[in-house]
Amino acid sequence: MKTADYCDYPPKITADVEVSEQRDGERLVHVVGSPAAGRYILLRATEYQVFLLLRKSLSPGALCDEFKRQSGARLPLATLTRFLARLDEAGILAGERLLRPVARDGQPDHYVRFKLFNPDPIFGRLVPRLRWVWTPGFVICTFPLCCFRC
């Protein structure tokens, strides 16, 4: 019986990881995650460069040295350890994982939801009466009133 989660050593990326590129303003980021774990994280350029080095199955010390050789920048072992912990928490690193119980509706067990008020009936009655507010004529007539007040 499995009693704990652990990742392989040297750290490796699990086989089912998905990677996609996205624009975050002017920057290019990579969305990386494991469908089995259901978690995804954003990696910026430097983090993605370290992520790519993980495919070489290097020990953490060798990975820091290889990063310095490729980029010329120093990667402290403590920083790499925090990054690896973040990847492991997201289920991106290979290793044994305990299956977490999932509630029947897909929500985690610790999430409690109370239904206090449903606003749909009120909005359903208001929208037909206020539909004229979203017409082009209303916008054209109110624009001069708002912009050119005396």
N, C-alpha and C positions, 0 to 999 in steps of 0.2 A: 504494500500500500504506500502510495506517495504521501509524504507529510509536509513537503516544502517545495517552493519554486526554486529553481536555480538555472543559471545560464551556463553554456559550455565555455570551456577555456581551451585555447584562446577565444575571445569573443568573436562570434560569427553572426551573420545575418541569417535569419530563418528563411526557408525556401519560399514561403508564401507572401513575402513582402511586396507591396505595391508601391510604385514611385510615380508621381506625376508632377509636372511643372505648372506653376501658377505665377501670375504677375501680382506683386504686392506694391502698388504704386509704380515706382520706377525700378524696383528690385525684382529679381527673379528668385522665387523660393521654390522649394520642393516639398510636396506633401508625401510623407512616408508613413506607411502603416501596415498592419497585419489584419486581414479580414477575419481571421480566426479569433484574434483578440478583440476586434472591433474598436481599436484605438488608432488614431492618426495624429501625427505631429508635423509642424512646419520646420523645415531646416533651411537656414540661410546658407550663403555660399561657403563659408568656412566650415560650418557643421556638415554640409553635404560633402565637402572634400574629405573630412574625417570619416564620414559614413562610407564613402567609396573605398577608403583604405581598409575598412573592416572586411571587405570581400577577400583580402589577401591572407586572412587568418593569422595575423601577427599578434604577438604578445603586446600588452599595453606599452611596455617600455620601447619595444621595437617600432610600434605604431607612432609613438611620439618622435622617435628618431627619423622615421620615414617622412612624417609630416614636415619636419624641419628641413629635410633634404629637398622635398618637392616645392615647398612654399617659401622657405627661408625664415618663416616665423616659428617662434618657440611655442610648444604646446605642453604646459605643465601636466604632470601625471595626475594631480588632484583635479584639474579641469576635465581631463579625459575620463576620470572615474565618475564624476558627476554626470557627464554626457552619456556614458555607458549605462549608468543607473536609470537615467531618463528613458533611454532606448529600451532597456529591459522592462521597465514599468509599463511601457506601451506595447510590449509583446513582440518587439522587432528583433531581439536577439534570440538565437537558437538555444534551446534547452527545454527542460521539463517544466510544465505548468500544471498547476491544479486547475481543474475546471471549476469556475465560479458558478454557483447556482443563480439562475436568472428567473425572475418572476414570470408568471404566465403571460402577462401583457407586454413583456419586453422591458419593463422598467426595473431598475435595481430594487432589491428588497427593502432597502433603507429609505426609499423615496415614498413619502406619504402625501396623498393628494386629496384635498377636500373640495367639493363642489359647493360653493356658497351662493353664487349668483350667475345666471345665464343672461347676458345682455341682448341676445339675438331677437327676442320678441319686441323689445323696445326699439332697437335699430330697424327692425322690419316695418314698424309703424312710422318711424321718423323719415326714413329714406324717401318714400313716395312724396311726402309733403315738402321735403327740402331738395328734391331733385333739381329744381331750377337754379340752385346755387352753383352747380357744376356745369352750366351751359356756357358756350362761348359768348353769348350776348351779355350775360351777367358779368363775366370777366372784363369784357370790353367796356361796359358802362362804369364799372367800379374802379378800373385802372386810373382814369383821369381824376376821379374823386380822391383816391389815395395818394397819388403822386403830385398833384398840382393844387394842393390846398392853399388858400390865401391866408 
